[in-house]
């Protein structure tokens, strides 16, 4: 059953990237992140009320709460970096770098969670890594200057690093708490962090300037994120992180497909081969 939740997480995560890209064409990425986190928070706590786990919040062990908070901080940092990279870069360039967190997560799961890795899984990891390299080595267009290339790349890499930490900390943090409640708690941390960034950067005045069209996309992306999170952490609670995370990263297939339809972003032959290898390696990780 956890595999189905992992697949659901991948689908909604893929949709999130497209909806978010549509919502940050003119809106500042930090402001958009803060607004959409409100939607995710409401969605998360609504699910807590539906399953009736709200009373268990007073029983959450201190250690578990600590890791949930740390996971929330890592998620907030990853979001802020990811949506900034998404705002100034192409989806088909940013997403593969973000998905490189798969390799790092597997290594961290091996070190900290003692999740064993066979030589077959090792080959799958290598195939995933190769696919990612091929996808991110896409030539820039003449309109993009060196400063912009460096900027989105750095933000995308930081997003991947923080996403890896999120998975590991989240796995530890939800070991002693119902998954929906754990998701709601860490989303609360993300919300506080996101709005803190808005006020620190002095962007709060831009909230009222968000167009109705972009606000709809931002809120819809928040709903998709909430659905993805609920599926992801349920899968992470019941299944091994070294398998759940790769399946979740198959969201890139959804993202690439929609980016072609919505933004007309096409893959060259090298990137297409990279996508094929990334997919094959990910499926291999799930089956081995």
C-alpha positions in Angstrom: 0.0 0.0 0.0 2.9 2.4 0.8 4.0 2.1 -2.9 0.6 3.5 -4.0 1.0 6.5 -1.6 4.5 7.0 -3.0 3.2 7.1 -6.6 0.4 9.5 -5.5 3.1 11.7 -3.9 5.0 11.8 -7.2 2.0 12.8 -9.3 0.9 15.6 -7.0 4.5 16.8 -6.7 4.8 17.0 -10.5 1.7 19.0 -10.8 2.9 21.3 -8.0 5.9 22.5 -10.1 3.8 23.4 -13.0 1.1 25.3 -11.0 3.8 27.1 -9.0 5.6 28.2 -12.1 2.4 29.7 -13.4 1.9 31.5 -10.1 5.3 33.2 -9.9 5.7 34.8 -13.3 5.3 38.2 -11.7 4.9 37.4 -8.0 8.0 37.3 -5.8 8.9 33.7 -5.1 9.2 34.2 -1.3 5.8 35.9 -1.2 4.3 33.1 -3.2 5.9 30.4 -1.0 4.5 32.1 2.1 1.0 32.4 0.6 0.8 28.8 -0.7 2.1 27.5 2.7 -1.1 28.8 4.3 -3.1 26.6 2.0 -0.9 23.6 2.7 -1.2 24.2 6.5 -5.0 24.4 6.3 -5.1 21.3 4.2 -2.7 19.4 6.6 -4.6 20.3 9.8 -7.9 19.5 8.1 -6.6 16.0 7.5 -5.6 15.8 11.1 -9.1 16.6 12.2 -10.5 14.1 9.7 -8.5 11.2 11.1 -8.9 12.5 14.7 -5.3 12.5 15.6 -5.2 16.1 17.0 -5.4 14.9 20.6 -2.2 13.0 20.2 -0.1 16.3 19.8 0.4 16.4 23.6 1.8 12.9 23.5 4.4 13.5 20.9 7.8 12.7 22.4 10.3 15.5 22.7 12.8 13.9 20.4 10.2 13.3 17.7 9.0 16.9 18.0 12.6 18.1 17.6 13.2 16.2 14.4 9.8 17.3 13.0 10.8 21.0 13.6 14.2 20.4 12.1 12.5 18.7 9.1 10.2 21.7 8.8 13.1 24.1 8.7 14.9 22.0 6.1 11.7 21.9 4.0 11.2 25.6 4.3 14.8 26.3 3.1 14.3 23.8 0.3 11.0 25.5 -0.8 12.4 29.0 -0.8 15.4 27.9 -2.9 13.4 25.7 -5.2 10.7 28.3 -6.1 13.4 31.0 -6.5 15.2 28.7 -9.0 11.9 27.9 -10.7 11.1 31.5 -11.1 14.4 32.5 -12.9 15.2 29.1 -14.6 13.4 26.7 -17.0 11.5 23.8 -15.3 13.3 21.2 -17.3 16.6 22.5 -16.0 15.7 23.2 -12.3 13.7 20.0 -11.6 16.5 17.5 -12.5 18.9 19.2 -10.2 16.3 19.2 -7.4 15.7 15.5 -8.1 19.4 14.8 -7.5 18.5 14.8 -3.8 17.6 11.2 -4.5 21.2 10.1 -4.6 22.1 12.1 -1.5 19.1 10.8 0.4 20.0 7.2 -0.3 23.5 7.8 1.0 22.2 9.5 4.1 19.7 6.7 4.7 22.5 4.3 4.5 24.6 6.2 7.0 22.0 7.4 9.5 19.1 5.0 9.1 21.2 1.9 8.4 19.1 1.0 5.4 21.2 -1.5 3.5 22.0 -1.1 -0.2 22.9 -4.1 -2.4 25.2 -3.9 -5.4 22.1 -4.0 -7.6 20.7 -0.9 -5.9 24.2 0.6 -6.2 24.0 0.3 -10.0 20.5 1.8 -10.0 21.8 4.8 -8.0 24.6 5.2 -10.5 22.1 5.1 -13.4 20.0 7.8 -11.6 23.1 10.0 -11.1 24.1 9.6 -14.8 20.6 10.5 -15.9 20.6 13.6 -13.8 24.0 14.7 -15.1 22.8 14.4 -18.7 19.6 16.3 -18.0 21.3 19.3 -16.3 24.0 19.6 -19.0 21.6 21.4 -21.3 22.9 24.3 -23.3 21.7 27.7 -22.3 20.0 30.0 -24.8 21.8 33.2 -25.9 19.4 35.3 -24.0 20.5 34.0 -20.6 23.6 35.8 -19.2 26.2 34.2 -17.0 24.9 35.7 -13.8 21.4 34.3 -14.3 22.8 30.8 -15.1 24.8 30.8 -11.9 21.9 32.1 -9.8 19.3 29.5 -10.6 21.8 26.7 -10.5 22.9 27.6 -7.0 19.4 27.8 -5.8 18.5 24.5 -7.4 21.5 22.7 -5.8 20.6 24.2 -2.3 17.0 23.0 -2.8 18.3 19.4 -3.4 20.5 19.5 -0.4 17.8 20.7 1.9 15.3 18.2 0.4 17.6 15.4 1.3 17.9 16.5 4.9 14.1 16.8 4.9 13.6 13.2 4.0 16.0 11.9 6.6 14.8 14.1 9.4 11.2 13.5 8.4 11.8 9.7 8.5 13.2 10.0 12.0 10.5 12.5 13.1 7.5 10.5 12.1 8.6 7.2 13.8 6.6 8.1 16.9 3.7 10.1 15.6 0.7 9.7 13.2 1.8 10.7 9.8 -0.9 13.4 9.2 -0.2 15.0 12.5 3.5 15.0 11.8 2.9 16.6 8.5 0.8 19.3 10.0 3.3 20.1 12.7 6.2 20.5 10.3 4.1 22.5 7.9 3.5 25.0 10.8 7.2 25.4 11.1 7.5 25.9 7.3 4.8 28.6 7.5 6.6 30.5 10.2 9.9 30.3 8.3 8.3 31.4 5.0 6.6 34.5 6.5 9.7 35.4 8.4 11.6 35.5 5.1 8.9 37.7 3.6 9.3 40.3 6.4 13.1 40.0 6.6 13.3 40.8 2.9 10.6 43.6 3.2 8.3 41.9 0.6 5.1 42.0 2.7 3.8 45.0 0.7 3.7 42.9 -2.5 1.1 40.6 -1.1 -1.8 42.9 -2.1 -0.3 43.2 -5.6 -0.7 39.5 -6.5 -3.0 39.2 -9.5 -6.1 37.1 -9.1 -4.8 34.7 -11.8 -1.5 34.0 -10.1 -3.2 33.8 -6.7 -5.3 31.0 -8.0 -2.3 29.1 -9.3 -0.4 29.7 -6.1 -3.3 28.4 -4.0 -3.9 25.4 -6.3 -0.2 24.5 -6.1 -0.5 24.6 -2.3 -3.4 22.1 -2.5 -1.3 19.8 -4.7 1.6 20.1 -2.3 -0.6 19.2 0.6 -1.8 16.1 -1.2 1.7 15.2 -2.2 3.0 15.6 1.4 0.2 13.5 2.9 0.9 10.7 0.5 4.7 11.0 0.9 4.9 10.9 4.6 2.4 8.1 4.8 4.6 6.1 2.4 7.7 7.2 4.3 6.2 6.0 7.6 5.4 2.5 6.3 8.1 2.0 3.7 12.0 2.3 3.4 13.2 5.8 2.7 15.7 4.5 0.1 12.7 3.3 -2.0 10.0 5.8 -1.2 12.2 8.8 -2.1 13.2 7.5 -5.6 9.5 6.8 -6.4 8.6 10.3 -5.3 11.2 11.7 -7.6 9.4 10.2 -10.6 7.3 13.3 -10.4 9.8 14.6 -12.9 7.9 12.7 -15.6 4.7 14.5 -14.8 6.6 17.8 -14.7 8.3 17.3 -18.0 5.1 16.3 -19.7 3.1 19.3 -18.4 6.0 21.7 -19.1 5.9 20.7 -22.7 2.2 21.3 -22.9 2.0 24.5 -20.9 5.4 26.2 -21.5 6.4 24.4 -24.7 9.8 23.4 -23.1 11.3 20.6 -25.1 14.1 18.1 -24.2 17.1 17.7 -26.5 18.3 14.2 -27.2 20.9 14.2 -24.4 18.3 15.4 -21.8 15.7 12.8 -23.1 18.3 10.1 -22.6 19.0 11.4 -19.1 15.3 11.3 -18.3 15.1 7.7 -19.5 18.1 6.7 -17.4 16.7 8.6 -14.3 13.4 6.8 -14.7 14.9 3.4 -15.3 17.2 3.8 -12.2 14.3 4.9 -10.1 12.1 2.1 -11.1 15.0 -0.3 -10.5 15.4 1.1 -6.9 11.7 0.4 -6.2 11.8 -3.1 -7.6 15.1 -4.4 -6.3 
